[in-house]
């Protein structure tokens, strides 16, 4: 399975990539996708999710574990994602990304931020004649910086996503969500999920518009396709719609 590398050489698993792309909901979708890919859960035609085994064995992350624990009874597809997104384990994942300085608390941009910038610029020029105005310049420029706002991803977070591609079906969900388009089909169809199930999830905008280049599966999604993690693993109906690739242009997503 392909992974991302940050500027510091830290490799990110798909679940964390999903969080950086679109927040906790996308990370929850990615965790569920990984469990589907590993044949640890199944989804019925009417959108009910159940665990294949009544155990947490096979889970690779804390979020996957909490999903399996909650699946001792069948749960609706959208409720699985919603519950995982609001879990304590997801909050821990958020804290881990914050600790690695990949995310931060976002700040809205105020419409008048440029006014503070302009005043700060004028005071900076005035400081050549009246040095005391430099203090005011620093203050106004600081306010301009703060009111300009900040997006959730830091520079390191954006760098971590720079070269990530939908090279297997789990990463396809991380980047685009189950409702996202991968080539000429939805990412959910890579798992054999009907549209009635996929559309249980709300459609949300991604944090940052980005194009994902294709790492093609070839004509049949063979065993060596998708960076060593077969698209066809898990369900015989996965990668249906022959000729489509696991990678593809950006689509809608959670």
N, C-alpha and C positions, 0 to 999 in steps of 0.2 A: 504494500500500500504506500502510495506516495505521501510524503509529509512536507510541511513547510519548514524553512530554516530562517531564523531571525538573523539580524546583523551580528548577533553574538554567537551564532551557531547553535541556538537552542531549537530543537525539533519539536514541532507542535503536533499533537494528535488531532484527528478530525473533529472531535468534540470541542476542543478549544478553538479550532479554526471556525467552527460554526458560531461560537460565542462572539468571536471578534467580528465576523461578518454581519451578524444580525441579532446578537444578544441571547438571553437565556432560552427563549423559545426555539431558536434555531439550534442551540446546543442540545436541547432536549430532543428535537427531531433527529439530530445526528446520532445521539445515543441510541434511540429507538431503531434507527437504520442499521447501526452496527449489530444490534441484537438480532434483527431480521436477517442480516447478512450471515450471521453465525448460526442460524437456525435455532436460536434460543427462545424466540417468540413466534407466534403465528397470528395472522389477521384474517378474520372471517369475511365473507362477502358483504355482510351487513355492518362491518366496521368494528367488530368486537375483538379486542386483543387478549391473548392468553399466553401464559408461559408454557413452553414445551415440557419442561421439567419443574417440579416443585422444589427448586433449589436455586441458590444464587451462583452456583458454579458456572464459570464461563464469562461472568461479567469482568470487564477490564478496567472499569472506572467506578467511582462512588455513585455517579448519576445512573449508570447502567444497573448497579446493584439495587438502588432504591426503586427503579422501574420494575425489576424482577420481583422484589419483595411485595410491591403493590399489586402484582399480577397473579396473586394466589387465587383471586377471583377475576373473572373477565371484566374488562373495562373498555369503554368506548375509545376509539383511536385518538380523538382530539383530547379527551380527558387524560390519557396517558401523558401526552405532551404537556398539557397545562399543569398537571400535578408535578411533573419532573421539573418544569421551569420555575415553579414556586418553592421547590424543596430547599431544605437546609444545605444539602449537598451542592446544589447549584449556586447558592450564596458562597459556599466555600470555594467553588471554582472561580467565581468572580473575584474573590479576595486573592486567590493565587495569581490571577492575571494582573491584578492591581499591584501585587508585590513584585512582579516581574516587570512592572512599568509598561505593560502592553495596553492597558486601558486606564482611564481616569474618569473622574466625575465630569460630565459635560456641563457646559455653561451656555445659556442662550445668548445670541448676539443682540445687543441693543441697537436700535435704529440710529441713535445719536452718538455711536462710538467715534465716528469720524470727527465730530465737533471737538471732542477732547484731544484727538490727534492733532487737529489743526491748531488749537490753542497751544498745545505743547510744542508744536513746531515753531510757532511765532515766538514763544518765550525762549526757545532754544536759540533762535537768531538774535533775540534781544540781549541774551546773556553776553554777547561780544561787547556790548556797550555798558550793560548793567549786570554784572556778574550775579547779583542777588536773585535775578529772575530765573537762574538755573534751577533753584529749588522748586519753583512753581512748574518749570518745564518737566522735571522728573516726576512730579506728582500727577500732572495731566497726562503724560505719556503712560504712566503706570495705570491710570484709570482707563485710558484708551485700550491698553492691552487687555485689561480684565473684561471690559464691556464688549470687546470684539468677540468674546465667546470662545468655546473650545469644544471640539467633537470628542466622542467617547474614545476613539483610538488615538494613541500616541504615535510619534514617528516610528518607534520600534514596532508598534502594533501594525501599522501600515506596511512596514518592511516585511513583517512576518507573512503577510498575505500576498505580497507582490508577485511571486512566481507560483502560487498554488493553482493547480488545474484540476478539473473534474476527471481525474485519471482512473477512478473506480466509482462504483455506485454510492458508497458511503460518503466519499468526498463530494460527489454530485449533490447529495442532500445538504452537506455542510455549506456548500457555496450557494445553492439555489433553493433549498427547501424541497419538501415533497411536492409542492405545487409548482415549483419552478420548471422551466422548459430546458431540456437537454437535447439539442438538435431538434428533431421533429416529434418528440414525445415528452411527457412530464417525467420528472425524476421518480415519482411514485410508480410509474409503469416499469421502471427498471427492477422493481421488487414485485411485480405482478399485481399491484394494488389497483383496483378499479377507481375511476374518477369519483364515484359517489363516496368513496372512503377518503380519498385525498382531499376532496373539497370540504370535508369536515373541519379542516384547519383554516384559520383566517388567513387572508392574503395581506402581507405587510411589506412595506418597502425595506430594502436593505439599507444598512447604515451608510454605505458608500458605494456609489455606482462603480462597477468595475467589469471589465471584460475578462472572461475566463477562456483561455485558449484550449483547444481540444487535444486530448491525448487519446486517439481513437481506439475503439475496441475492435476495429476491423468489421468484416461482414457478418461474423457469427458470434462475437463475444466469446472467443475460444478461451481455453484454460490459461494461456499465457497473456491474455489481454489485460489492459488496465493496470499496468505497472506491477504485474505479478499477483494482483488480487482479482480473481476472475469475476466478471460481472455476472456470470451465470450461476455463481454459487448461491445456494439458499433456496431458490425456487425455480422450477423448470420453466415458468413463464416469464422469468426475469429477462430483461433486455429484449422483450418482444418488440416486433416492428422491425424486422431484419434490416441490417445496414445502418442502423443508427449507432452513434458513438456515445460513450459515457461522458466525454467532454463535449463542450458546446458553448454557444453564446449565452450571455447572461439573460436570465429570465426573472420572473417575479419570484418572490420568496417571502419566507416568514421574517 
